[in-house]
């Protein structure tokens, strides 16, 4: 698998013009003939923001395929495996490549890591409304204008400010998408809790140990980060926090209804380390497991 350390090399292989800046690449695509960005999958040292309305073709990143969808914005982080093959666009699109080194010394160097959608899967792209498309295109146009002007000491800050605006708007638009898709597909938290209940009732908890966010996401056909962000939108809690809440609820029931020791309760709930279970229980309830049980014994 090829790894790109320079945007120039990637553009050359893809048949795009050389970038004006070696650490920042802008590609604006009209209706394209079928094209492969590279031969096979690749990785790179760049962040990528892609807007496309696909007529045909395949885009893979993460574990899943993105195929024949309209009006979507996708985000790729450095060293993520990507494949872009036989893509045809219904309308114009764009790609922004940002090399990691372009962010050095700028606040976005750290802030970009806070945007969870860089960890989403291909099928979790952001689907934009017409007005949202206008906003994103306006920002891309401002970036392009600055990119093609004579470079000076203000250029990078201005461009990165506009890129940060795209990311902030995308965060807002994803929240809108979460709400809309919840109305269409039902509450994710209900499915999540049903899955936890099934996991517990089937004995998998004792057999396989604590469920983790990755396992839950795979069962629900999402990426871990997308699942946590969607659940936070619905409940204010992350996937891990909801797993802990579920386990503590089960622990409360067991401490009241069985004579199991705290250690035995912990093992039944999949905790290999009883002290960790006790710390988590106290964090969630304000009481140790022993103090909680003693309330009912007295």
C-alpha positions as CSV (number, residue, x, y, z in Angstrom):
1,X,0.0,0.0,0.0
2,X,1.4,3.4,-1.0
3,X,1.9,6.1,1.6
4,X,2.1,9.8,0.5
5,X,4.2,12.2,2.4
6,X,3.7,15.0,0.0
7,X,0.6,16.5,-1.7
8,X,2.6,17.0,-4.9
9,X,3.2,13.3,-5.2
10,X,-0.5,12.5,-4.7
11,X,-1.6,15.1,-7.2
12,X,0.8,13.8,-9.7
13,X,-0.4,10.2,-9.4
14,X,-4.0,11.4,-9.5
15,X,-3.4,13.6,-12.6
16,X,-4.2,16.8,-10.7
17,X,-2.2,20.0,-11.1
18,X,0.7,20.6,-8.7
19,X,-0.3,22.4,-5.6
20,X,0.5,26.1,-5.1
21,X,1.6,25.3,-1.6
22,X,3.4,22.0,-0.8
23,X,1.5,21.7,2.5
24,X,-2.0,22.7,1.2
25,X,-3.8,21.3,-1.8
26,X,-7.1,22.4,-3.3
27,X,-8.7,20.4,-6.1
28,X,-12.0,21.6,-7.6
29,X,-13.7,19.0,-9.7
30,X,-16.2,19.6,-12.4
31,X,-18.2,16.7,-13.9
32,X,-15.4,14.1,-14.1
33,X,-14.7,11.3,-16.4
34,X,-14.3,8.1,-14.5
35,X,-11.0,8.4,-12.5
36,X,-9.0,6.6,-9.9
37,X,-7.2,8.9,-7.4
38,X,-4.5,6.2,-7.2
39,X,-4.1,2.5,-8.0
40,X,-5.6,0.8,-5.0
41,X,-5.8,1.9,-1.4
42,X,-3.4,4.4,0.1
43,X,-2.5,6.4,3.2
44,X,-1.1,9.9,3.7
45,X,0.2,12.5,6.1
46,X,-2.7,14.8,5.3
47,X,-6.2,15.7,6.5
48,X,-8.7,15.7,3.7
49,X,-12.1,17.4,3.4
50,X,-14.1,16.2,0.4
51,X,-17.4,17.4,-1.1
52,X,-19.0,15.4,-3.8
53,X,-22.2,14.5,-5.5
54,X,-21.5,11.1,-6.9
55,X,-23.0,9.6,-10.0
56,X,-20.9,6.5,-9.9
57,X,-17.8,5.0,-8.3
58,X,-16.6,3.9,-4.9
59,X,-15.0,5.6,-2.0
60,X,-13.6,3.4,0.9
61,X,-12.2,4.5,4.2
62,X,-12.4,3.0,7.6
63,X,-14.3,-0.3,7.4
64,X,-17.1,0.6,5.0
65,X,-17.9,1.7,1.5
66,X,-19.5,5.0,0.4
67,X,-21.3,4.5,-2.9
68,X,-23.5,6.6,-5.1
69,X,-24.7,9.2,-2.6
70,X,-25.5,12.9,-3.2
71,X,-24.4,16.1,-1.6
72,X,-22.1,14.9,1.1
73,X,-19.0,16.1,3.0
74,X,-16.4,13.6,4.1
75,X,-13.5,13.9,6.4
76,X,-10.3,11.8,6.4
77,X,-7.4,12.0,8.9
78,X,-3.7,11.2,8.4
79,X,-2.8,7.6,8.0
80,X,-6.4,6.4,7.4
81,X,-6.7,3.9,4.6
82,X,-8.5,5.4,1.6
83,X,-9.5,4.1,-1.8
84,X,-11.2,6.3,-4.4
85,X,-12.1,4.4,-7.6
86,X,-14.0,5.1,-10.8
87,X,-15.6,8.3,-9.4
88,X,-18.0,10.3,-11.6
89,X,-19.6,13.4,-10.2
90,X,-23.1,14.7,-10.9
91,X,-22.0,18.2,-10.1
92,X,-18.8,20.0,-9.2
93,X,-17.0,19.0,-6.0
94,X,-13.8,19.7,-4.2
95,X,-11.0,18.3,-2.1
96,X,-9.0,20.2,0.5
97,X,-5.7,18.5,1.5
98,X,-4.0,19.9,4.6
99,X,-0.6,18.4,5.5
100,X,-0.1,17.9,9.3
101,X,2.9,20.3,9.1
102,X,0.8,23.1,7.8
103,X,-0.9,23.2,11.2
104,X,2.2,23.4,13.3
105,X,2.2,26.4,15.7
106,X,-1.5,27.2,14.9
107,X,-4.4,26.6,17.3
108,X,-6.0,24.2,14.7
109,X,-3.1,21.8,15.2
110,X,-4.8,20.7,18.5
111,X,-8.3,21.7,17.8
112,X,-8.7,19.6,14.6
113,X,-8.3,16.5,16.8
114,X,-11.4,17.4,18.7
115,X,-13.7,17.0,15.6
116,X,-14.9,13.5,16.0
117,X,-16.2,13.2,12.4
118,X,-12.6,12.5,11.2
119,X,-13.1,9.1,12.9
120,X,-16.4,8.4,11.2
121,X,-16.8,5.7,8.6
122,X,-17.5,6.4,4.9
123,X,-21.2,5.7,5.2
124,X,-21.5,8.3,8.0
125,X,-20.7,11.2,5.7
126,X,-22.4,14.6,6.3
127,X,-25.4,15.0,3.9
128,X,-26.0,18.7,3.3
129,X,-29.1,20.7,2.6
130,X,-29.0,23.1,-0.3
131,X,-28.5,26.1,2.1
132,X,-25.7,24.2,3.9
133,X,-24.0,23.5,0.5
134,X,-24.0,27.2,-0.2
135,X,-22.3,28.0,3.1
136,X,-19.6,25.4,2.5
137,X,-19.0,26.5,-1.1
138,X,-18.7,30.2,0.1
139,X,-16.0,29.2,2.5
140,X,-14.2,27.0,-0.1
141,X,-14.3,30.0,-2.5
142,X,-12.8,32.3,0.1
143,X,-10.0,29.7,0.7
144,X,-9.4,29.4,-3.1
145,X,-9.2,33.2,-3.5
146,X,-6.6,33.5,-0.7
147,X,-4.7,30.4,-2.0
148,X,-4.3,31.9,-5.4
149,X,-3.3,35.4,-4.2
150,X,0.3,36.4,-3.6
151,X,1.3,34.6,-0.4
152,X,2.2,36.8,2.6
153,X,2.4,36.5,6.4
154,X,-1.4,36.6,6.7
155,X,-2.2,33.9,4.2
156,X,-1.9,30.8,6.3
157,X,-4.0,32.3,9.2
158,X,-6.7,33.4,6.9
159,X,-6.9,30.0,5.1
160,X,-6.9,28.1,8.4
161,X,-9.6,30.4,9.8
162,X,-11.8,29.5,6.8
163,X,-11.0,25.8,7.2
164,X,-11.8,25.9,10.9
165,X,-15.2,27.6,9.9
166,X,-15.9,24.6,7.6
167,X,-15.2,22.3,10.5
168,X,-17.4,24.3,12.9
169,X,-20.3,24.4,10.5
170,X,-19.9,20.7,9.9
171,X,-20.2,20.0,13.6
172,X,-23.4,22.1,13.6
173,X,-24.8,20.3,10.5
174,X,-24.0,16.9,11.9
175,X,-26.1,17.7,15.0
176,X,-29.0,18.5,12.6
177,X,-28.3,15.2,10.8
178,X,-28.4,13.3,14.0
179,X,-31.8,14.8,14.9
180,X,-33.3,14.2,11.5
181,X,-32.0,10.6,11.2
182,X,-33.2,9.8,14.8
183,X,-36.7,10.8,13.6
184,X,-36.4,8.4,10.7
185,X,-34.7,5.4,12.3
186,X,-35.8,5.6,15.9
187,X,-33.9,6.3,19.0
188,X,-30.4,4.9,18.9
189,X,-30.2,4.9,22.7
190,X,-33.2,2.4,22.8
191,X,-31.4,0.1,20.4
192,X,-28.2,0.5,22.4
193,X,-29.9,-0.4,25.7
194,X,-31.7,-3.4,24.0
195,X,-28.3,-4.6,22.8
196,X,-26.8,-4.3,26.3
197,X,-29.7,-6.1,27.8
198,X,-29.4,-8.9,25.3
199,X,-25.6,-9.1,26.0
200,X,-26.3,-9.4,29.7
201,X,-29.2,-11.9,29.4
202,X,-27.3,-14.2,27.0
203,X,-24.5,-14.7,29.5
204,X,-21.9,-13.0,27.3
205,X,-21.0,-10.5,30.1
206,X,-19.7,-13.3,32.3
207,X,-18.2,-15.3,29.4
208,X,-16.6,-12.5,27.4
209,X,-16.2,-9.7,30.0
210,X,-17.3,-6.1,29.7
211,X,-18.7,-4.9,26.4
212,X,-16.7,-2.1,24.8
213,X,-17.8,0.7,22.6
214,X,-16.2,-0.9,19.5
215,X,-18.2,-4.1,20.0
216,X,-21.4,-2.1,20.4
217,X,-20.7,0.0,17.4
218,X,-20.1,-3.0,15.2
219,X,-23.4,-4.5,16.3
220,X,-25.2,-1.3,15.4
221,X,-23.2,-0.9,12.1
222,X,-21.6,2.4,13.0
223,X,-18.1,3.6,13.9
224,X,-17.4,4.0,17.7
225,X,-16.9,7.7,17.4
226,X,-20.2,8.2,15.4
227,X,-22.1,6.1,17.9
228,X,-20.8,8.1,20.9
229,X,-21.6,11.4,19.2
230,X,-25.0,10.3,18.2
231,X,-25.8,9.0,21.8
232,X,-24.4,12.2,23.3
233,X,-26.8,14.1,21.0
234,X,-29.7,12.0,22.3
235,X,-28.8,11.6,25.9
236,X,-25.9,13.9,26.9
237,X,-23.9,10.7,27.6
238,X,-21.2,8.9,25.6
239,X,-21.5,5.2,24.7
240,X,-19.0,4.3,27.4
241,X,-20.9,6.3,30.0
242,X,-24.1,4.5,29.0
243,X,-22.4,1.2,29.3
244,X,-21.3,2.1,32.9
245,X,-24.8,3.3,33.8
246,X,-26.3,0.0,32.6
247,X,-23.7,-2.0,34.6
248,X,-24.2,0.0,37.7
249,X,-28.0,-0.5,37.5
250,X,-27.5,-4.2,37.3
251,X,-25.0,-4.1,40.2
252,X,-27.5,-2.2,42.3
253,X,-30.1,-5.0,41.6
254,X,-27.6,-7.7,42.5
255,X,-26.4,-6.1,45.7
256,X,-30.0,-5.9,46.9
257,X,-31.3,-9.2,45.7
258,X,-28.3,-11.7,46.2
259,X,-25.9,-12.6,48.9
260,X,-22.9,-12.3,46.5
261,X,-19.9,-10.6,47.8
262,X,-18.8,-7.4,46.1
263,X,-16.0,-9.3,44.4
264,X,-18.5,-12.0,43.2
265,X,-20.8,-9.2,41.9
266,X,-18.0,-7.6,40.0
267,X,-17.0,-10.9,38.3
268,X,-20.6,-11.7,37.3
269,X,-20.8,-8.3,35.7
270,X,-17.6,-8.9,33.7
271,X,-15.2,-6.9,35.8
272,X,-11.9,-8.7,36.2
273,X,-10.7,-6.2,38.8
274,X,-13.1,-5.8,41.7
275,X,-11.4,-2.6,43.0
276,X,-12.1,-1.0,39.7
277,X,-15.7,-2.0,39.9
278,X,-15.9,-0.5,43.4
279,X,-14.4,2.8,42.2
280,X,-16.8,3.0,39.3
281,X,-19.7,2.2,41.5
282,X,-18.8,4.9,44.0
283,X,-18.2,7.4,41.1
284,X,-21.7,6.7,39.7
285,X,-23.7,6.5,43.0
286,X,-21.6,8.3,45.6
287,X,-21.5,5.2,47.7
288,X,-19.2,2.1,47.9
289,X,-21.0,-1.2,47.0
290,X,-20.8,-2.2,50.7
291,X,-22.3,1.1,51.9
292,X,-25.1,0.8,49.2
293,X,-26.0,-2.7,50.4
294,X,-25.9,-1.8,54.0
295,X,-28.6,0.8,53.4
296,X,-31.1,-2.0,52.7
297,X,-29.8,-4.3,55.4
298,X,-30.4,-1.7,58.0
